[in-house]
């Protein structure tokens, strides 16, 4: 008994399109994609960021010299560096003038004694002694006052310098921190710009690499629409900024689906 076999075949032009599509698909997918052209890259540290990091490292302990100097201005001997180099000259001149005035006072006692006829007498001697004792006391008080004045002024200057050094110990690191912050922010902006350039290049390389797949996918969808007699809609398999693995898997799935849609209507055979 003869067996009758019925086979639904597509029109010749559809078979030609399918054959051409299969040839292109085989040729396109034979060689793997060079994903190194659109592999993710990270922009290197900007020069300003490197400078900020270097400044941050060298700035550690920047306050130390000022604290050390402030220590030199404290303690029992801290005032000595602020003593006037002319202080002794001032003291000597002042005391010399005092001695001159004191001598005139002694001479005045002698003149008074001579006028009263007691020159060289006991009364003159007592007056000379009393005057001299008082003069010596006043001279000592004057000298100690000058010394105390010099010490007080030097001590005040030492305290002022101590406070200044303390201020610098806090100010210098703060200024450095400001520089570090500015350099870091500008450097980060520069790095972001460089990263954007790398991303743009990567995206352009990715689109270029997948353009043949996109074109072939569009062609396959068109063939499937023609074969089925129903208009089809093509959906791109390339989306913004996917990972290379996601893109590869997505294109593979799309091509597999398209090929299935094309061949599906003609796989069923009736015997």
ChimeraX commands (.cxc) that place a marker at each C-alpha (Angstrom):
marker #1 position 0.00,0.00,0.00 radius 0.5
marker #1 position 1.44,3.34,-1.04 radius 0.5
marker #1 position 2.12,5.87,1.69 radius 0.5
marker #1 position 1.05,9.40,0.96 radius 0.5
marker #1 position 3.20,12.11,2.51 radius 0.5
marker #1 position 2.10,15.72,2.68 radius 0.5
marker #1 position 4.71,18.41,3.37 radius 0.5
marker #1 position 4.03,22.10,3.80 radius 0.5
marker #1 position 6.82,24.00,2.14 radius 0.5
marker #1 position 7.35,27.72,2.17 radius 0.5
marker #1 position 7.59,29.71,-1.03 radius 0.5
marker #1 position 10.94,29.57,-2.79 radius 0.5
marker #1 position 11.86,33.16,-1.94 radius 0.5
marker #1 position 11.25,32.41,1.76 radius 0.5
marker #1 position 13.51,29.36,1.56 radius 0.5
marker #1 position 16.17,31.48,-0.09 radius 0.5
marker #1 position 15.90,34.06,2.67 radius 0.5
marker #1 position 16.09,31.35,5.33 radius 0.5
marker #1 position 19.12,29.79,3.69 radius 0.5
marker #1 position 20.88,33.15,3.47 radius 0.5
marker #1 position 19.95,33.90,7.06 radius 0.5
marker #1 position 21.35,30.57,8.26 radius 0.5
marker #1 position 24.60,31.20,6.39 radius 0.5
marker #1 position 25.00,34.62,7.96 radius 0.5
marker #1 position 24.08,33.34,11.40 radius 0.5
marker #1 position 26.66,30.56,11.20 radius 0.5
marker #1 position 29.35,32.94,9.99 radius 0.5
marker #1 position 28.57,35.51,12.66 radius 0.5
marker #1 position 28.50,33.12,15.60 radius 0.5
marker #1 position 31.49,30.99,14.60 radius 0.5
marker #1 position 34.05,33.32,16.15 radius 0.5
marker #1 position 33.63,34.56,19.73 radius 0.5
marker #1 position 33.28,38.25,20.42 radius 0.5
marker #1 position 36.38,40.13,21.56 radius 0.5
marker #1 position 34.86,41.44,24.77 radius 0.5
marker #1 position 38.11,43.12,25.80 radius 0.5
marker #1 position 37.12,46.07,23.61 radius 0.5
marker #1 position 34.16,46.88,25.83 radius 0.5
marker #1 position 35.30,45.45,29.15 radius 0.5
marker #1 position 34.64,47.77,32.11 radius 0.5
marker #1 position 37.53,50.08,32.97 radius 0.5
marker #1 position 38.15,52.25,36.01 radius 0.5
marker #1 position 39.72,55.67,35.56 radius 0.5
marker #1 position 42.98,56.03,37.42 radius 0.5
marker #1 position 43.50,58.42,40.28 radius 0.5
marker #1 position 43.81,62.01,39.10 radius 0.5
marker #1 position 47.07,63.89,39.67 radius 0.5
marker #1 position 45.28,66.26,42.04 radius 0.5
marker #1 position 44.00,63.32,44.06 radius 0.5
marker #1 position 47.56,61.98,44.27 radius 0.5
marker #1 position 48.73,65.39,45.40 radius 0.5
marker #1 position 45.99,65.49,48.04 radius 0.5
marker #1 position 47.00,62.06,49.31 radius 0.5
marker #1 position 50.66,63.10,49.41 radius 0.5
marker #1 position 49.81,66.29,51.27 radius 0.5
marker #1 position 47.68,64.35,53.72 radius 0.5
marker #1 position 50.59,62.02,54.42 radius 0.5
marker #1 position 53.20,64.75,54.80 radius 0.5
marker #1 position 50.80,66.87,56.86 radius 0.5
marker #1 position 50.51,64.30,59.64 radius 0.5
marker #1 position 52.15,65.83,62.70 radius 0.5
marker #1 position 52.54,69.21,61.01 radius 0.5
marker #1 position 51.64,70.83,64.33 radius 0.5
marker #1 position 54.63,69.28,66.12 radius 0.5
marker #1 position 57.21,72.05,65.41 radius 0.5
marker #1 position 54.85,74.69,66.74 radius 0.5
marker #1 position 54.12,72.72,69.89 radius 0.5
marker #1 position 57.87,72.24,70.40 radius 0.5
marker #1 position 58.48,75.95,69.94 radius 0.5
marker #1 position 55.62,76.76,72.31 radius 0.5
marker #1 position 57.29,74.53,74.90 radius 0.5
marker #1 position 60.47,76.61,74.60 radius 0.5
marker #1 position 58.46,79.67,75.60 radius 0.5
marker #1 position 57.06,78.04,78.72 radius 0.5
marker #1 position 58.64,77.06,82.01 radius 0.5
marker #1 position 60.94,79.02,84.34 radius 0.5
marker #1 position 63.38,80.04,81.60 radius 0.5
marker #1 position 60.85,80.75,78.86 radius 0.5
marker #1 position 61.12,84.52,79.32 radius 0.5
marker #1 position 64.88,84.69,78.78 radius 0.5
marker #1 position 64.71,84.81,75.01 radius 0.5
marker #1 position 62.57,87.95,75.25 radius 0.5
marker #1 position 64.77,89.97,77.61 radius 0.5
marker #1 position 65.85,93.22,76.02 radius 0.5
marker #1 position 69.55,93.20,75.08 radius 0.5
marker #1 position 69.66,96.85,76.13 radius 0.5
marker #1 position 68.23,96.30,79.59 radius 0.5
marker #1 position 71.57,96.34,81.37 radius 0.5
marker #1 position 72.56,99.52,79.54 radius 0.5
marker #1 position 69.30,101.12,80.66 radius 0.5
marker #1 position 69.88,99.99,84.26 radius 0.5
marker #1 position 73.49,101.20,84.28 radius 0.5
marker #1 position 72.57,104.59,82.84 radius 0.5
marker #1 position 69.66,105.01,85.24 radius 0.5
marker #1 position 71.74,104.10,88.28 radius 0.5
marker #1 position 74.58,106.33,87.13 radius 0.5
marker #1 position 72.18,109.22,86.93 radius 0.5
marker #1 position 70.82,108.29,90.34 radius 0.5
marker #1 position 74.32,108.23,91.80 radius 0.5
marker #1 position 74.96,111.68,90.35 radius 0.5
marker #1 position 71.82,112.99,91.99 radius 0.5
marker #1 position 72.68,111.25,95.26 radius 0.5
marker #1 position 76.15,112.83,95.26 radius 0.5
marker #1 position 74.57,116.22,94.86 radius 0.5
marker #1 position 72.45,115.46,97.93 radius 0.5
marker #1 position 75.57,114.64,99.98 radius 0.5
marker #1 position 77.13,117.86,98.80 radius 0.5
marker #1 position 74.02,119.74,99.87 radius 0.5
marker #1 position 74.36,118.33,103.41 radius 0.5
marker #1 position 78.00,119.50,103.50 radius 0.5
marker #1 position 77.02,122.96,102.31 radius 0.5
marker #1 position 74.33,123.21,104.97 radius 0.5
marker #1 position 76.74,122.07,107.66 radius 0.5
marker #1 position 79.29,124.64,106.55 radius 0.5
marker #1 position 76.74,127.43,106.70 radius 0.5
marker #1 position 75.67,126.41,110.17 radius 0.5
marker #1 position 79.21,125.99,111.43 radius 0.5
marker #1 position 78.81,122.24,111.96 radius 0.5
marker #1 position 80.99,121.11,109.05 radius 0.5
marker #1 position 82.72,117.89,110.10 radius 0.5
marker #1 position 80.66,117.71,113.26 radius 0.5
marker #1 position 78.60,114.87,114.64 radius 0.5
marker #1 position 75.36,116.26,113.37 radius 0.5
marker #1 position 76.68,116.36,109.82 radius 0.5
marker #1 position 77.88,112.78,110.18 radius 0.5
marker #1 position 74.44,111.61,111.31 radius 0.5
marker #1 position 72.76,113.44,108.43 radius 0.5
marker #1 position 75.24,111.95,105.95 radius 0.5
marker #1 position 74.65,108.46,107.33 radius 0.5
marker #1 position 70.89,108.75,107.26 radius 0.5
marker #1 position 70.94,110.19,103.77 radius 0.5
marker #1 position 73.30,107.49,102.51 radius 0.5
marker #1 position 71.23,104.68,103.98 radius 0.5
marker #1 position 68.08,106.01,102.41 radius 0.5
marker #1 position 69.86,106.64,99.12 radius 0.5
marker #1 position 71.24,103.12,99.05 radius 0.5
marker #1 position 67.78,101.72,99.76 radius 0.5
marker #1 position 66.22,103.84,97.03 radius 0.5
marker #1 position 68.99,102.81,94.66 radius 0.5
marker #1 position 68.33,99.12,95.37 radius 0.5
marker #1 position 64.59,99.61,94.94 radius 0.5
marker #1 position 65.18,101.42,91.66 radius 0.5
marker #1 position 67.45,98.67,90.38 radius 0.5
marker #1 position 65.07,95.90,91.42 radius 0.5
marker #1 position 62.17,97.78,89.86 radius 0.5
marker #1 position 64.00,98.02,86.56 radius 0.5
marker #1 position 64.85,94.33,86.68 radius 0.5
marker #1 position 61.27,93.43,87.55 radius 0.5
marker #1 position 59.96,95.59,84.74 radius 0.5
marker #1 position 62.24,93.87,82.24 radius 0.5
marker #1 position 61.24,90.43,83.54 radius 0.5
marker #1 position 57.52,91.26,83.43 radius 0.5
marker #1 position 57.75,92.54,79.87 radius 0.5
marker #1 position 59.78,89.52,78.74 radius 0.5
marker #1 position 57.34,87.14,80.45 radius 0.5
marker #1 position 54.39,88.78,78.75 radius 0.5
marker #1 position 56.10,88.47,75.36 radius 0.5
marker #1 position 56.87,84.81,76.08 radius 0.5
marker #1 position 53.21,84.16,76.94 radius 0.5
marker #1 position 52.15,85.95,73.79 radius 0.5
marker #1 position 54.54,83.88,71.68 radius 0.5
marker #1 position 53.34,80.71,73.42 radius 0.5
marker #1 position 49.74,81.54,72.50 radius 0.5
marker #1 position 50.76,82.33,68.92 radius 0.5
marker #1 position 52.51,79.00,68.55 radius 0.5
marker #1 position 49.47,77.21,69.92 radius 0.5
marker #1 position 47.33,79.00,67.36 radius 0.5
marker #1 position 49.67,78.05,64.54 radius 0.5
marker #1 position 49.64,74.43,65.73 radius 0.5
marker #1 position 45.90,74.39,65.04 radius 0.5
marker #1 position 45.88,76.74,62.05 radius 0.5
marker #1 position 48.48,74.99,59.89 radius 0.5
marker #1 position 46.72,71.57,59.89 radius 0.5
marker #1 position 43.39,73.31,59.24 radius 0.5
marker #1 position 44.82,75.14,56.23 radius 0.5
marker #1 position 46.39,71.92,54.97 radius 0.5
marker #1 position 43.06,70.15,55.39 radius 0.5
marker #1 position 41.43,72.86,53.30 radius 0.5
marker #1 position 44.01,72.30,50.55 radius 0.5
marker #1 position 43.53,68.54,50.75 radius 0.5
marker #1 position 39.77,68.92,50.50 radius 0.5
marker #1 position 40.00,71.26,47.50 radius 0.5
marker #1 position 42.51,69.07,45.69 radius 0.5
marker #1 position 40.44,65.98,46.43 radius 0.5
marker #1 position 37.20,67.50,45.18 radius 0.5
marker #1 position 38.71,68.87,41.98 radius 0.5
marker #1 position 40.61,65.63,41.44 radius 0.5
marker #1 position 37.42,63.62,41.93 radius 0.5
marker #1 position 35.70,65.76,39.30 radius 0.5
marker #1 position 38.57,65.18,36.90 radius 0.5
marker #1 position 38.50,61.46,37.61 radius 0.5
marker #1 position 34.74,61.36,37.03 radius 0.5
marker #1 position 35.25,63.10,33.69 radius 0.5
marker #1 position 37.90,60.55,32.72 radius 0.5
marker #1 position 35.60,57.74,33.82 radius 0.5
marker #1 position 32.81,59.16,31.69 radius 0.5
marker #1 position 35.17,59.12,28.71 radius 0.5
marker #1 position 36.07,55.48,29.34 radius 0.5
marker #1 position 32.41,54.55,29.72 radius 0.5
marker #1 position 31.51,56.36,26.50 radius 0.5
marker #1 position 34.30,54.58,24.61 radius 0.5
marker #1 position 33.24,51.25,26.08 radius 0.5
marker #1 position 29.64,51.86,25.08 radius 0.5
marker #1 position 30.66,52.84,21.55 radius 0.5
marker #1 position 32.80,49.71,21.22 radius 0.5
marker #1 position 29.97,47.58,22.57 radius 0.5
marker #1 position 27.45,49.00,20.12 radius 0.5
marker #1 position 29.90,48.51,17.26 radius 0.5
marker #1 position 30.55,44.90,18.30 radius 0.5
marker #1 position 26.85,44.04,18.53 radius 0.5
marker #1 position 25.76,45.92,15.43 radius 0.5
marker #1 position 25.98,42.81,13.21 radius 0.5
marker #1 position 23.88,40.87,15.73 radius 0.5
marker #1 position 21.32,43.66,15.78 radius 0.5
marker #1 position 21.20,43.76,11.99 radius 0.5
marker #1 position 20.89,40.00,11.74 radius 0.5
marker #1 position 18.21,39.96,14.42 radius 0.5
marker #1 position 16.22,42.56,12.52 radius 0.5
marker #1 position 16.58,40.54,9.36 radius 0.5
marker #1 position 15.52,37.32,11.11 radius 0.5
marker #1 position 12.44,38.97,12.56 radius 0.5
marker #1 position 11.53,40.20,9.10 radius 0.5
marker #1 position 11.90,36.74,7.61 radius 0.5
marker #1 position 9.74,35.28,10.38 radius 0.5
marker #1 position 7.06,37.89,9.68 radius 0.5
marker #1 position 7.10,37.14,5.98 radius 0.5
marker #1 position 6.94,33.39,6.55 radius 0.5
marker #1 position 4.06,33.61,9.01 radius 0.5
marker #1 position 2.14,36.15,7.05 radius 0.5
marker #1 position 1.78,38.39,10.08 radius 0.5
marker #1 position 3.71,41.64,10.61 radius 0.5
marker #1 position 6.20,41.37,13.43 radius 0.5
marker #1 position 7.78,43.83,15.74 radius 0.5
marker #1 position 11.52,43.84,16.28 radius 0.5
marker #1 position 12.84,44.38,19.79 radius 0.5
marker #1 position 16.45,45.42,20.13 radius 0.5
marker #1 position 18.66,43.13,22.19 radius 0.5
marker #1 position 21.10,45.91,23.06 radius 0.5
marker #1 position 20.16,47.94,26.11 radius 0.5
marker #1 position 22.13,50.81,27.68 radius 0.5
marker #1 position 25.18,49.84,29.69 radius 0.5
marker #1 position 24.71,46.10,30.23 radius 0.5
marker #1 position 27.54,43.93,31.41 radius 0.5
marker #1 position 29.28,41.98,28.64 radius 0.5
marker #1 position 27.91,38.69,30.05 radius 0.5
marker #1 position 24.35,40.00,30.13 radius 0.5
marker #1 position 24.64,41.27,26.59 radius 0.5
marker #1 position 26.11,38.02,25.30 radius 0.5
marker #1 position 23.39,35.96,26.97 radius 0.5
marker #1 position 20.68,38.33,25.76 radius 0.5
marker #1 position 21.86,38.22,22.14 radius 0.5
marker #1 position 22.19,34.45,22.26 radius 0.5
marker #1 position 18.64,34.08,23.55 radius 0.5
marker #1 position 17.29,36.49,20.96 radius 0.5
marker #1 position 18.98,34.76,18.04 radius 0.5
marker #1 position 17.82,31.38,19.30 radius 0.5
marker #1 position 14.25,32.61,19.59 radius 0.5
marker #1 position 14.30,34.22,16.15 radius 0.5
marker #1 position 15.67,31.11,14.55 radius 0.5
marker #1 position 12.97,29.06,16.26 radius 0.5
marker #1 position 10.25,31.40,15.03 radius 0.5
marker #1 position 11.51,31.16,11.48 radius 0.5
marker #1 position 11.82,27.40,11.37 radius 0.5
marker #1 position 8.83,26.62,13.58 radius 0.5
marker #1 position 6.04,26.81,10.99 radius 0.5
marker #1 position 7.87,24.35,8.73 radius 0.5
marker #1 position 8.99,21.75,11.24 radius 0.5
marker #1 position 5.70,19.89,11.35 radius 0.5
marker #1 position 5.38,17.36,8.64 radius 0.5
marker #1 position 2.37,15.14,8.03 radius 0.5
marker #1 position 2.89,11.61,6.88 radius 0.5
marker link #1:1,2 radius 0.2
marker link #1:2,3 radius 0.2
marker link #1:3,4 radius 0.2
marker link #1:4,5 radius 0.2
marker link #1:5,6 radius 0.2
marker link #1:6,7 radius 0.2
marker link #1:7,8 radius 0.2
marker link #1:8,9 radius 0.2
marker link #1:9,10 radius 0.2
marker link #1:10,11 radius 0.2
marker link #1:11,12 radius 0.2
marker link #1:12,13 radius 0.2
marker link #1:13,14 radius 0.2
marker link #1:14,15 radius 0.2
marker link #1:15,16 radius 0.2
marker link #1:16,17 radius 0.2
marker link #1:17,18 radius 0.2
marker link #1:18,19 radius 0.2
marker link #1:19,20 radius 0.2
marker link #1:20,21 radius 0.2
marker link #1:21,22 radius 0.2
marker link #1:22,23 radius 0.2
marker link #1:23,24 radius 0.2
marker link #1:24,25 radius 0.2
marker link #1:25,26 radius 0.2
marker link #1:26,27 radius 0.2
marker link #1:27,28 radius 0.2
marker link #1:28,29 radius 0.2
marker link #1:29,30 radius 0.2
marker link #1:30,31 radius 0.2
marker link #1:31,32 radius 0.2
marker link #1:32,33 radius 0.2
marker link #1:33,34 radius 0.2
marker link #1:34,35 radius 0.2
marker link #1:35,36 radius 0.2
marker link #1:36,37 radius 0.2
marker link #1:37,38 radius 0.2
marker link #1:38,39 radius 0.2
marker link #1:39,40 radius 0.2
marker link #1:40,41 radius 0.2
marker link #1:41,42 radius 0.2
marker link #1:42,43 radius 0.2
marker link #1:43,44 radius 0.2
marker link #1:44,45 radius 0.2
marker link #1:45,46 radius 0.2
marker link #1:46,47 radius 0.2
marker link #1:47,48 radius 0.2
marker link #1:48,49 radius 0.2
marker link #1:49,50 radius 0.2
marker link #1:50,51 radius 0.2
marker link #1:51,52 radius 0.2
marker link #1:52,53 radius 0.2
marker link #1:53,54 radius 0.2
marker link #1:54,55 radius 0.2
marker link #1:55,56 radius 0.2
marker link #1:56,57 radius 0.2
marker link #1:57,58 radius 0.2
marker link #1:58,59 radius 0.2
marker link #1:59,60 radius 0.2
marker link #1:60,61 radius 0.2
marker link #1:61,62 radius 0.2
marker link #1:62,63 radius 0.2
marker link #1:63,64 radius 0.2
marker link #1:64,65 radius 0.2
marker link #1:65,66 radius 0.2
marker link #1:66,67 radius 0.2
marker link #1:67,68 radius 0.2
marker link #1:68,69 radius 0.2
marker link #1:69,70 radius 0.2
marker link #1:70,71 radius 0.2
marker link #1:71,72 radius 0.2
marker link #1:72,73 radius 0.2
marker link #1:73,74 radius 0.2
marker link #1:74,75 radius 0.2
marker link #1:75,76 radius 0.2
marker link #1:76,77 radius 0.2
marker link #1:77,78 radius 0.2
marker link #1:78,79 radius 0.2
marker link #1:79,80 radius 0.2
marker link #1:80,81 radius 0.2
marker link #1:81,82 radius 0.2
marker link #1:82,83 radius 0.2
marker link #1:83,84 radius 0.2
marker link #1:84,85 radius 0.2
marker link #1:85,86 radius 0.2
marker link #1:86,87 radius 0.2
marker link #1:87,88 radius 0.2
marker link #1:88,89 radius 0.2
marker link #1:89,90 radius 0.2
marker link #1:90,91 radius 0.2
marker link #1:91,92 radius 0.2
marker link #1:92,93 radius 0.2
marker link #1:93,94 radius 0.2
marker link #1:94,95 radius 0.2
marker link #1:95,96 radius 0.2
marker link #1:96,97 radius 0.2
marker link #1:97,98 radius 0.2
marker link #1:98,99 radius 0.2
marker link #1:99,100 radius 0.2
marker link #1:100,101 radius 0.2
marker link #1:101,102 radius 0.2
marker link #1:102,103 radius 0.2
marker link #1:103,104 radius 0.2
marker link #1:104,105 radius 0.2
marker link #1:105,106 radius 0.2
marker link #1:106,107 radius 0.2
marker link #1:107,108 radius 0.2
marker link #1:108,109 radius 0.2
marker link #1:109,110 radius 0.2
marker link #1:110,111 radius 0.2
marker link #1:111,112 radius 0.2
marker link #1:112,113 radius 0.2
marker link #1:113,114 radius 0.2
marker link #1:114,115 radius 0.2
marker link #1:115,116 radius 0.2
marker link #1:116,117 radius 0.2
marker link #1:117,118 radius 0.2
marker link #1:118,119 radius 0.2
marker link #1:119,120 radius 0.2
marker link #1:120,121 radius 0.2
marker link #1:121,122 radius 0.2
marker link #1:122,123 radius 0.2
marker link #1:123,124 radius 0.2
marker link #1:124,125 radius 0.2
marker link #1:125,126 radius 0.2
marker link #1:126,127 radius 0.2
marker link #1:127,128 radius 0.2
marker link #1:128,129 radius 0.2
marker link #1:129,130 radius 0.2
marker link #1:130,131 radius 0.2
marker link #1:131,132 radius 0.2
marker link #1:132,133 radius 0.2
marker link #1:133,134 radius 0.2
marker link #1:134,135 radius 0.2
marker link #1:135,136 radius 0.2
marker link #1:136,137 radius 0.2
marker link #1:137,138 radius 0.2
marker link #1:138,139 radius 0.2
marker link #1:139,140 radius 0.2
marker link #1:140,141 radius 0.2
marker link #1:141,142 radius 0.2
marker link #1:142,143 radius 0.2
marker link #1:143,144 radius 0.2
marker link #1:144,145 radius 0.2
marker link #1:145,146 radius 0.2
marker link #1:146,147 radius 0.2
marker link #1:147,148 radius 0.2
marker link #1:148,149 radius 0.2
marker link #1:149,150 radius 0.2
marker link #1:150,151 radius 0.2
marker link #1:151,152 radius 0.2
marker link #1:152,153 radius 0.2
marker link #1:153,154 radius 0.2
marker link #1:154,155 radius 0.2
marker link #1:155,156 radius 0.2
marker link #1:156,157 radius 0.2
marker link #1:157,158 radius 0.2
marker link #1:158,159 radius 0.2
marker link #1:159,160 radius 0.2
marker link #1:160,161 radius 0.2
marker link #1:161,162 radius 0.2
marker link #1:162,163 radius 0.2
marker link #1:163,164 radius 0.2
marker link #1:164,165 radius 0.2
marker link #1:165,166 radius 0.2
marker link #1:166,167 radius 0.2
marker link #1:167,168 radius 0.2
marker link #1:168,169 radius 0.2
marker link #1:169,170 radius 0.2
marker link #1:170,171 radius 0.2
marker link #1:171,172 radius 0.2
marker link #1:172,173 radius 0.2
marker link #1:173,174 radius 0.2
marker link #1:174,175 radius 0.2
marker link #1:175,176 radius 0.2
marker link #1:176,177 radius 0.2
marker link #1:177,178 radius 0.2
marker link #1:178,179 radius 0.2
marker link #1:179,180 radius 0.2
marker link #1:180,181 radius 0.2
marker link #1:181,182 radius 0.2
marker link #1:182,183 radius 0.2
marker link #1:183,184 radius 0.2
marker link #1:184,185 radius 0.2
marker link #1:185,186 radius 0.2
marker link #1:186,187 radius 0.2
marker link #1:187,188 radius 0.2
marker link #1:188,189 radius 0.2
marker link #1:189,190 radius 0.2
marker link #1:190,191 radius 0.2
marker link #1:191,192 radius 0.2
marker link #1:192,193 radius 0.2
marker link #1:193,194 radius 0.2
marker link #1:194,195 radius 0.2
marker link #1:195,196 radius 0.2
marker link #1:196,197 radius 0.2
marker link #1:197,198 radius 0.2
marker link #1:198,199 radius 0.2
marker link #1:199,200 radius 0.2
marker link #1:200,201 radius 0.2
marker link #1:201,202 radius 0.2
marker link #1:202,203 radius 0.2
marker link #1:203,204 radius 0.2
marker link #1:204,205 radius 0.2
marker link #1:205,206 radius 0.2
marker link #1:206,207 radius 0.2
marker link #1:207,208 radius 0.2
marker link #1:208,209 radius 0.2
marker link #1:209,210 radius 0.2
marker link #1:210,211 radius 0.2
marker link #1:211,212 radius 0.2
marker link #1:212,213 radius 0.2
marker link #1:213,214 radius 0.2
marker link #1:214,215 radius 0.2
marker link #1:215,216 radius 0.2
marker link #1:216,217 radius 0.2
marker link #1:217,218 radius 0.2
marker link #1:218,219 radius 0.2
marker link #1:219,220 radius 0.2
marker link #1:220,221 radius 0.2
marker link #1:221,222 radius 0.2
marker link #1:222,223 radius 0.2
marker link #1:223,224 radius 0.2
marker link #1:224,225 radius 0.2
marker link #1:225,226 radius 0.2
marker link #1:226,227 radius 0.2
marker link #1:227,228 radius 0.2
marker link #1:228,229 radius 0.2
marker link #1:229,230 radius 0.2
marker link #1:230,231 radius 0.2
marker link #1:231,232 radius 0.2
marker link #1:232,233 radius 0.2
marker link #1:233,234 radius 0.2
marker link #1:234,235 radius 0.2
marker link #1:235,236 radius 0.2
marker link #1:236,237 radius 0.2
marker link #1:237,238 radius 0.2
marker link #1:238,239 radius 0.2
marker link #1:239,240 radius 0.2
marker link #1:240,241 radius 0.2
marker link #1:241,242 radius 0.2
marker link #1:242,243 radius 0.2
marker link #1:243,244 radius 0.2
marker link #1:244,245 radius 0.2
marker link #1:245,246 radius 0.2
marker link #1:246,247 radius 0.2
marker link #1:247,248 radius 0.2
marker link #1:248,249 radius 0.2
marker link #1:249,250 radius 0.2
marker link #1:250,251 radius 0.2
marker link #1:251,252 radius 0.2
marker link #1:252,253 radius 0.2
marker link #1:253,254 radius 0.2
marker link #1:254,255 radius 0.2
marker link #1:255,256 radius 0.2
marker link #1:256,257 radius 0.2
marker link #1:257,258 radius 0.2
marker link #1:258,259 radius 0.2
marker link #1:259,260 radius 0.2
marker link #1:260,261 radius 0.2
marker link #1:261,262 radius 0.2
marker link #1:262,263 radius 0.2
marker link #1:263,264 radius 0.2
marker link #1:264,265 radius 0.2
marker link #1:265,266 radius 0.2
marker link #1:266,267 radius 0.2
marker link #1:267,268 radius 0.2
marker link #1:268,269 radius 0.2
marker link #1:269,270 radius 0.2
marker link #1:270,271 radius 0.2
view
